[in-house]
Amino acid sequence: MIPTAMRAAYITATGPAESIRVGELPVPRPGPTDVLVRTTVTAVNHVDTFVRSGSYRTPLSFPFVIGRDLVGEVVEAGPGAAGFGVGDLVWCNSLGHGGRQGSFAEYAVVSAERLYHLPGGVDPDLAVSLLHPAATAHLALFREAGLCPGETVVVGGGAGGVGGALVQLAHLSGARVIATASGRDAQWCRDLGADVVIDYADPAASSRIREAAPDGVDVHVDTSGHHDLETTLGLMARGGRVVVLAGRDAGARLPIGALYTADRSIRGFVISNAAASDLATAARALNVLLAAGRLRSRIALTLPLAEAARAHLLLEHPDPALPRGRVLVRP
Ligand SMILES: NC(=O)c1ccc[n+]([C@@H]2O[C@H](COP(=O)([O-])OP(=O)(O)OC[C@H]3O[C@@H](n4cnc5c(N)ncnc54)[C@H](OP(=O)(O)O)[C@@H]3O)[C@@H](O)[C@H]2O)c1
């Protein structure tokens, strides 16, 4: 029996984390090609804070349920939602923007084309901690950069959510991975498959990258939001690809000669613009790796829905006393 009301974390206008309310909203009704999912667990991503604050402009209708990711169980499937049945374990990583309501609620409506089965035996917490970062990493490495086995990749911020996924996916695809991270995260990056880890606080970090990649870097992805394109392009091989996906307020000088005289390119992308077909391609790849137990992540803590605002605050103002890793929210 599906109830008519549910607990949800929502906003009535964009604003600070404190504007998040937790209370009752009607359970949404699925359309013919939609699925109603009972949420098992969600995760908080930086983009959720941008949508909530209004700094990332996207169509919202209020009250707006926050949150992008979920793992859950199908409780109702529309007649046109082929392939989904009651009781199926599923996941989604594209709610909470583009006119879609979010995932921080007991129930969420998901369009069938944005919903994927969770492979049997996969821990929902592990999965949800990887959905947004690993799909981002997949699109960055393979759609944007066209990464090939044997190429050298630099991952800036290799211990973060997206960075850790970039390290793993690049390594598993047969690339050589150089990651930058703080010293306390060096072993974690190695555990994920980084061949070389360089402390980002080392003033000679770029020289260390040059030593580690004397023939040049083929693909460079920085997740920290720091951009020094003059230094980065100086490290790249001919035909090297720089993917820019973080650092919305950063400025950088672009050395034109270093770009075009060596056939290099810079690609910007945001997963929020990805077509459902691109998301589905990434989802298939992630499901194969999840099913094979090939992906890892760190979970710092899991909060109840009532602490949704705290989850956002922890991303905006990290607490150094907490363990490293993702923040999950369990409705
Ligand atoms: N374009 C897209 O589609 C897309 C999708 C997802 C995320 N993003 C963006 O990607 C960024 C990363 O997201 P996330 O979830 O991975 O965040 P995160 O988990 O906070 O990771 C950021 C990492 O960067 C590291 N870092 C900080 N300063 C650094 C420096 N100077 N050099 C190298 N690394 C440094 C951090 O290390 P410390 O902990 O030691 O500070 C942390 O490990 C965010 O800006 C997010 O909005 C973009």
PDBQT file of the ligand as one rigid body, heavy atoms in Angstrom, charges set to zero:
ROOT
HETATM    1  N1  LIG A 401      31.270  19.052 -14.341  1.00  0.00    +0.000 N 
HETATM    2  C1  LIG A 401      30.611  18.054 -13.773  1.00  0.00    +0.000 C 
HETATM    3  O1  LIG A 401      29.807  17.379 -14.419  1.00  0.00    +0.000 OA
HETATM    4  C2  LIG A 401      30.844  17.736 -12.329  1.00  0.00    +0.000 A 
HETATM    5  C3  LIG A 401      30.271  16.585 -11.749  1.00  0.00    +0.000 A 
HETATM    6  C4  LIG A 401      30.571  16.294 -10.411  1.00  0.00    +0.000 A 
HETATM    7  C5  LIG A 401      31.361  17.158  -9.672  1.00  0.00    +0.000 A 
HETATM    8  N2  LIG A 401      31.834  18.283 -10.272  1.00  0.00    +0.000 N 
HETATM    9  C6  LIG A 401      32.690  19.214  -9.527  1.00  0.00    +0.000 C 
HETATM   10  O2  LIG A 401      33.902  18.547  -9.285  1.00  0.00    +0.000 OA
HETATM   11  C7  LIG A 401      34.483  19.071  -8.102  1.00  0.00    +0.000 C 
HETATM   12  C8  LIG A 401      34.910  17.917  -7.233  1.00  0.00    +0.000 C 
HETATM   13  O3  LIG A 401      33.784  17.240  -6.745  1.00  0.00    +0.000 OA
HETATM   14  P1  LIG A 401      33.972  16.103  -5.660  1.00  0.00    +0.000 P 
HETATM   15  O4  LIG A 401      32.631  15.625  -5.318  1.00  0.00    +0.000 OA
HETATM   16  O5  LIG A 401      34.989  15.147  -6.124  1.00  0.00    +0.000 OA
HETATM   17  O6  LIG A 401      34.587  16.957  -4.476  1.00  0.00    +0.000 OA
HETATM   18  P2  LIG A 401      35.532  16.487  -3.292  1.00  0.00    +0.000 P 
HETATM   19  O7  LIG A 401      35.177  15.094  -2.915  1.00  0.00    +0.000 OA
HETATM   20  O8  LIG A 401      35.454  17.570  -2.281  1.00  0.00    +0.000 OA
HETATM   21  O9  LIG A 401      36.992  16.424  -3.929  1.00  0.00    +0.000 OA
HETATM   22  C9  LIG A 401      37.814  17.526  -4.184  1.00  0.00    +0.000 C 
HETATM   23  C10 LIG A 401      39.239  17.064  -3.986  1.00  0.00    +0.000 C 
HETATM   24  O10 LIG A 401      40.149  18.084  -4.401  1.00  0.00    +0.000 OA
HETATM   25  C11 LIG A 401      41.235  18.062  -3.485  1.00  0.00    +0.000 C 
HETATM   26  N3  LIG A 401      42.013  19.309  -3.542  1.00  0.00    +0.000 N 
HETATM   27  C12 LIG A 401      41.854  20.449  -2.845  1.00  0.00    +0.000 A 
HETATM   28  N4  LIG A 401      42.785  21.359  -3.210  1.00  0.00    +0.000 NA
HETATM   29  C13 LIG A 401      43.554  20.767  -4.150  1.00  0.00    +0.000 A 
HETATM   30  C14 LIG A 401      44.659  21.181  -4.933  1.00  0.00    +0.000 A 
HETATM   31  N5  LIG A 401      45.195  22.397  -4.813  1.00  0.00    +0.000 N 
HETATM   32  N6  LIG A 401      45.184  20.322  -5.826  1.00  0.00    +0.000 NA
HETATM   33  C15 LIG A 401      44.676  19.081  -5.987  1.00  0.00    +0.000 A 
HETATM   34  N7  LIG A 401      43.616  18.619  -5.263  1.00  0.00    +0.000 NA
HETATM   35  C16 LIG A 401      43.057  19.453  -4.372  1.00  0.00    +0.000 A 
HETATM   36  C17 LIG A 401      40.560  17.841  -2.155  1.00  0.00    +0.000 C 
HETATM   37  O11 LIG A 401      41.514  17.442  -1.193  1.00  0.00    +0.000 OA
HETATM   38  P3  LIG A 401      41.404  17.944   0.336  1.00  0.00    +0.000 P 
HETATM   39  O12 LIG A 401      40.250  17.173   0.909  1.00  0.00    +0.000 OA
HETATM   40  O13 LIG A 401      42.733  17.575   0.884  1.00  0.00    +0.000 OA
HETATM   41  O14 LIG A 401      41.144  19.431   0.312  1.00  0.00    +0.000 OA
HETATM   42  C18 LIG A 401      39.551  16.754  -2.511  1.00  0.00    +0.000 C 
HETATM   43  O15 LIG A 401      40.116  15.460  -2.417  1.00  0.00    +0.000 OA
HETATM   44  C19 LIG A 401      33.431  20.004  -7.483  1.00  0.00    +0.000 C 
HETATM   45  O16 LIG A 401      33.758  21.326  -7.829  1.00  0.00    +0.000 OA
HETATM   46  C20 LIG A 401      32.155  19.590  -8.168  1.00  0.00    +0.000 C 
HETATM   47  O17 LIG A 401      31.216  20.630  -8.233  1.00  0.00    +0.000 OA
HETATM   48  C21 LIG A 401      31.604  18.572 -11.568  1.00  0.00    +0.000 A 
ENDROOT
TORSDOF 0
